[in-house]
C-alpha cells in the first residue's frame, strides 16, 4: 500500500466521505476501483444525493422510498438532463409545443407535460392617445396539461427499451402515457450536429436564430431508424435534444386471416425537441426582459415565445432591416413624427400580407449600405451606453430586444421572429407615454413579422414596442390599428411537484 494511500485510509470515515463529496461522478466511480476499502467508501449512499439533486432544480427531493440515492441515479441515467433543462420545445410543423419537464419522486418517473394557455374572454379598452386603436385585455390562464404526460420515463419504460444491440444509449424507451388504445410513443437520444458543417440551409433544431451551442439534424430519410443518428457512447450524446416517435398500431389482426409481411403500424410521426440555455431566458438587472413569455395572437389564441436581449445580436433579417431603414427615411432618427402613434389608414388584408418595401430602396447596393449602417450604428450606440458614467436607465434601456416563437400558428410558425426592437435606447425611443393606460412606459421603434397562411410572403412591418414593465409588454401594429400584449411566464412555478 502506498504511503499516501495509507494516510488517506487512516482518516476517520466521516472525513473521507467529506473529501469524496468534492469529486465528480466519474472520479468517484474511478476511486472505487483502487481497492476494496476505497470502494466501500465510494458506495456511501449520501455521496450520490447531490448528483440526483443537481438534476432536479427548484425542488428539494426526499430520500427515495425503498431505494438508495445511488440506485435512483443509476436507474434514470443518462436521462437526468431532461428535468435539469426544464423547458423543451418541439419542431412540429407550424404549431410546435412547449414542455415543462420535472422529476416526480412520488411516481419515481421523469415526466414532461405540455404548457398551455387559455385566453380568457377579453374586454374592450379605449386608448385615449388613439381612440381608433383596438385594444383588448389579456390575462391568460397558464397551466400544465396534466391529463397525460408527453414524456414519461420509469421502470416499465426502461424494461421495454427497444433497439439494435445491447447499448442502452441507442435504444428507444417505450413510454406509458395513458394514451388512447393503439397509440404508442417512444423516446430516444440524439447526437449533436457538427457546428463546422452547419449552414443557414442545414435542417437543424433548434433553428440558428435561437441561442444554443448544440443542435441536431431534424430530417432523416430513414425516420431516424439508423443508429448513426444516435450516440454509441456518452461523449456522443446530446443533452440539449431528444426525439419522440409516435405511431398508431392495430390492437390485433383479424382472426383466421394470415397477413405475412403486413406492417400494422400506421401514421408514424417523429418530433425533435430542443431546450434553451437557462442564462438566455433568465432576467438580470441589465437584461430585465429576458424570459419565456405568453403572447396574445387574437384569432390564433395564446402562443409562447422566448424574448431575448443578445449581447452580440445577429444581423437583422433583410426585410426587417429594410423596413427599419425605409421608415427612418421618413424623418430623422430621433423624429417621433416618423413613428407617431396616430392610426394609419386601413389597408386591406390581402395588401398587408403582400406589402413590399422595395419602393423605398433605390438599389440592391443601397439596401446593403442601409443594413450595414443600421448594424454599425447599433454597435456604436451600445458601446456608448456601456460607458462607466452611464445612468442606470441607460444601462437597462439599451441594445436589442427580439422575440422568437416557441409555439406558432399557420401564419408565423414556431422558431420564427415575431417582433424585433433593434434599439430600446435613446435612438430607438419614440416617446414616454403620458396617457393613463401606459403612463410612464417607454415606447420604442420595432418591426413585427407578418405572413400569409402557410408562412407565405412573409414580411416585416412598422410597429411600436411598449415597455410597460419587466413582466408585461405591448406591441402597437400601426397598419392594423391593433395593440397586442405579452405576459411573462415564470417557468419555476411549474417545475414543482405538488
N, C-alpha and C positions, 0 to 999 in steps of 0.2 A: 504493500500500500504506500502510495506516495506521501511524503510528509505533509504537503499542502492539503491533500485529501483527508489525512488523519486529523489535522487541525479542524477542518470543516465538520467532520463527523463527531468530533469531540465536543461540539457546541450543544447546548440544550435543544431539544426538538422544536420548541416554540420559536427559538431564534433561527433555526434552519428553515422553518416554514416561512418565517418573515422574510428571509433572504430570497427564498424561492418565489415569493409573491411578486418580486420585481421582474421576473423572467417573462418573455413572450411564450406563447403556447408551444411553438416549435422548440425553443430552448428548454422548456420544462419537460417536454417529451424526450428530448435528447439526453438530458441529465439523468433521466430514469434508466438509460441504457448503460450507464457507467458501471454500476454494481448493484447488488441486491439491496443494500442499505439505502442508497440514494433512490432506488426505485420505490421503496416503501415510502420514503418521504415525499416523492413526487406524486404519489397517489393520494395524498391528503386531500380530502374532498373540498375543503374550503378554498383551496387554490384555484378551483375551476369555477367558483361562483362569479368572480369578476369577468371571466371570459363570456359567460352567459349574459350577465347583466349589461356588458358593453354593447351587446347587440339588441337590447330592448330599451330604447330611450323613452324617457317620460314616465316610467313605471318601476317601482321597486318590487322585485319578484320575491314571493315567499319561497321557503325551502321546498323542493319538489316532493310531492307526496309519493311514498312508496318507491323512491328512486334516489339517485345521487346527482350532484351537480355535474360530475364527470360524465355519467351515463346520459344525462339530459343533453349536454353539449354534443356528445358523440352522436346521439340519435338524430339530431337535426342538422348536423354538419354535412355539407357545406352551404346550407340554405339560410343560415342566420343573417346573411346580408339583406334578405328581403324585408324583415321587420326593422332592421337597422336603418335602411334608407327611407323608410316611412311612406313616401309618395311614389306612385308608379303611374305612367300614362301610356296609352296604347296607340297603335298605328292603324286602328280600324278606319276604313275609308270614310272621309268626311267627319264623322262624329267623334271618333275616339272614345276614350273612357278614362276616368281618373280613379285610382285606388288608394286607400289608406291601409297599410299593412301593419300588423302587430302580432305579438305572441300572446296567445290566450293560455295562461297557466292552468285554468280550470279544465280545459279540454286537452292540454298538452299538445297544442297544434299551432303551427304558423298559419295565420289567415290573413286575407286581404278582402275588403269589401268596397264596393263602388261608392264614391261620394256623390251624392245627388242634391239638387237644389230645386225647391218648389217656388215658383213665382206667385206670391200671394196677390189677391185682387188689388190692383193699384187704384189710387185716386188721382184725379187731375189737379195739377197745381198751376198757378199763374205766376209767371216770371215778370216782375214789374219792369225789368230792364228791356224785355222784348215780349210783349203780350201776345205776339203771334206764334211764339215757340210752343211746342208741345212737350210738356213735362209731366211724367207720371212718377209717383212714389215708387221706391224699390226697397223692399225689406224681405229678402229671400229666406226661406226656411231651409237651412243646410243640415244634412244629416247623412249617416251611413245607411245604405240599403242592407239591412240585416236579414232580409228574407232568405238569402242564400249567398255564401261567400263565392268570390271569383277564384280565390286561391285557398286551398286547404291541404297542408302537409302534416301527416300524422303517421302513427304506427301502421295503420291499414294501407296507406298510400305507399310507404316505403316497402312494405312487404309485397306489394303488387307492382313494383317497378318493372318496366319492360324495356328491353334494349338488346343490342348485339353485344356479345361478350359478357364479361363479369364486372366491367368497370362501372362503378356507381355514377360517375360524372356523366356518362353518356346515356344513361337510362332515362326513360320518361316515367314520371311519377303519376299514377292513376289517382285522381282526386275524387273523394266522395263529397259532392257539392249539393246534395239534396235536390238535384235537377229532376226534370220530368223524365219518366221512364224512357230508356233508349238513348238519352243524351249523355255523352261521355266527354271527359276533359282530362288532359294530361299536361303536366308541366315539365319542361326540360331546360337545361342550361345552354349558354351560348359562348362563342369565342368573340373577343374584340376584333374589329376590322382594322387592319393596319392604317395608321394615320398617313403614312407616306404615299399610299396609293388611293387616298380618299380625295375625290374631286367634287365639284359642285353638282355634277350629274350622278354621282355614285348613290345608289339607293341604300341609305343607312338610316338607322333610328337610334337616338333622336336626330332630327334634322340639324344641319350645320348652324342654323341661326340660333339654336338653343345652346347654352354653355354646357359642355361636357368634355371630359378628357378621354372618354371611352364610348365608342359607338359600335354597332354591329350591323351587318347587312340584313335587310328585311325583304329580300327576294330570293327565291330558290326554285329552279325547275323541278327539283325532286321533293318539294314541300318540306325541306329540311330533314329528310329521312336519312341522307347520307351522313356518316359520322364526322365528316370533315367540318361540319358546322358546329360541332360540339367539342368541348375540351376533353382531352385524354388524361390531363394532369392538372393539379391546382393552379400552376403557373399560367395555364392557357385559359383559365376560366374568367369570364366577365362577371364582375359584381355590380355592374350597372345595367344589366339586361337579363331578361329571361324570356321564354316563349311558352305559349299555351296552345295546344292542339285540341280542337273540338270537332266532334262528328256525331252523326245520328246513326244508330245501328238497330236493325230489326231485332226484336227480342228472341225470335225463333223462326226456323224455316217451316213452311207448310208441311204437315205430316204426309208421309208417303211420297214426297217429291224429292228426288235427289238432284242437287244443283252443283255439280263439281265445277270448281274454278269461279263460282259466282261470289263477288265481294259484297257482303251485306252492309258495308259501311257506305254512307252517303253524306253529302253536304259537308265535307271536311273543310275546316277553316283554321288558319294559324294566325295568331296575334303576337306581335313582338312588343315587349314592354321595356320602358326606359325610366330612369329616375333623373333628378337634378341634384347637383352638389348643394348641400344644405346652405352653404355660405352664399349661394346665389339667390336664395329666396328668404333669407333671414334679414330682417331690417336692422340697420345700425344708425348711429347718430347722424352720420353723413349720408346715408342711403335709406331714409326712413320709409320709402315707398316700395322697397323690395318685398316680394312675397307672392303667395298664392291668393288669387282674387276670384270673386264671382261677379260676372257681368250680366247686365240686362240687355238681351238681344231681341226684345219685342216679340215678334211672331215666332222666333226660334226659341224663346224661353231663356233659361239661365245657362250660362256656359262658364267654364273655369279657364283661367289664364294665369300665366306667370308674368308678373311685372318686374322688370329688371332695370338696374341702373349700372350699366357696364363701365368699368374703368377705361377700357380700350374698345370702344364700340366699333362694330363693323361698318364699312361704308353704307350709307343709306341705299335702300333699293332704288334702282334707277328712276322709276316713276315717282317715288317719294321725294327724291332729290329734285326731280323735275317740277313737281307740284310746289315744293317749298320755294324754289328759285322763281317760278312763274309768279307766285303771289308777292314775293319780295320786290319784283319789278314794278308792282302796282304802287309802291311807295318806298320810303326809306326803311332800313332795317328796324328802326325803332318807331316806325309810324303806326300807331294804333289804328289810324284810319283805314289802313290797308287790311286790317284784321278786325274790323269793327264787329260788334255783337248784334247789329241790326239784322233782321231777317232778310234773306235774299229772295229773289223772285222764284216761285216754284218751278221746278224742272220736271218734265215727265220722266217716269221711272225708266223707260227704255233709253232715254237720252242720258240719264245719270249713269246707268250701267255701262254705257259705251263712251262716256265722256272722255275726251282726249285733251291733253295739254300740249300737243305737238305745235299748235299755233303760236305758243309763247316762245318757242326756241327758233333761233334764226338758222341754225345748222347743227349737225352732229358734233362738230368741234365746239360750238358754243355750249352745247349741253354738257360735254365733258369738262369744259372750263368751269361751268356752273357747279357741277358736282365737286370738283377739286376745290373750288373757292369755299363751298359750304364746309367741307371737311377741315380745311386749313383754318378757317375762322373759328370753328368749334374747338379745335385743339388749342388755338391761341387764347380763346376766352377761358378755357379750362385751366390753362397754365396761370393766367392772371388771377383766377379765383382761388388758386392754391397758395397765393402769397400769404406770408405769415401774418400780415396785417389785416387779412380779410375778416369781416364780421362773421358771427355765427350764421346769420341768414345767407351770407354769400357762400359759406361752406356747404350749407344744406341745399340752397336753390342754385344748383349748377349742374352742368352735364346733361346727359340724355336720359329720358325715361322711355322705355319701349315695352309693349305688351304683346305677348305671343300666346296664341290659343293652345291650351292643353286638351280641351274638347272643342268641337266645332260644329258647323252646320253645312248644308249643301252649298251655300254661297262662299263663305270663307271657312275652309276646313281646319282641323287640328294641325298644329305645327306651323301656322302662318301668322304673320303680324296682324294685329287688329288695330293698333294705333302706334304712332311714334311722335314724341315731342323732342326734337333734336337738341333743344337748349331751354332748360327751365330757369336759366339765369336772367340777368338784365336784358340781354339782347333778344331773348325769346318772350319777354313779358309783353302782354297786351294791355293789361290793367290790373288793378286790385279792386275786387268787387266791393261796391258800397251798398248795393241793394240788399234787402233783408235776407233773401233766400241763401245767398252765398257770401254774406258780409265778411270781409277780411281775407277771402280766398284769392290766391294769385291765379290769374288766367293767362295761360301761355299758348304760343303757337304750336299747332300739331297737325298731323295728317292722319286721316282714317282710311282704312282699307275697305274697298267695296269690290263686288264682282257679281256677275250674273250666275244663275243656277248652274251647278257643276263646276264652279270656280273658273268660269269663262270670262274673258275680257277684264281681268282684274285690274284695278287702278287705285291710286291714292288721291284723296280729295282733301281740300282745306277743312280744318276743324279747329276747335279750341279745347284744350285740356284745363279743367277747373280743379285746382288742388284744394279741395275742401278741408281735408285733414289727412293724417297719416293712415287712416283706416277707411277713407271714403274719397272717391274721385268722381268726377262727372266729365262728360265729353259733349260738346255742342257741335252737332253736324249742321253747318251753316246752310248747305244746299237743301237738306231735308227739313230744316227748321225744327230739329228734334234734339232733346237732351237725354242721354243715357247715363246710367250710374254704374259704378263698380264698388264692391264692398270686399274688404279683406277677409280671408278665411284663416283662422288660427288652426293650423294642422294638428298641433299638440292636443287640442280639445277632443280629437277623435282617435288618438293613439291609445288613450287609457282604456283598460278593460274594466267594465263596471264591477 
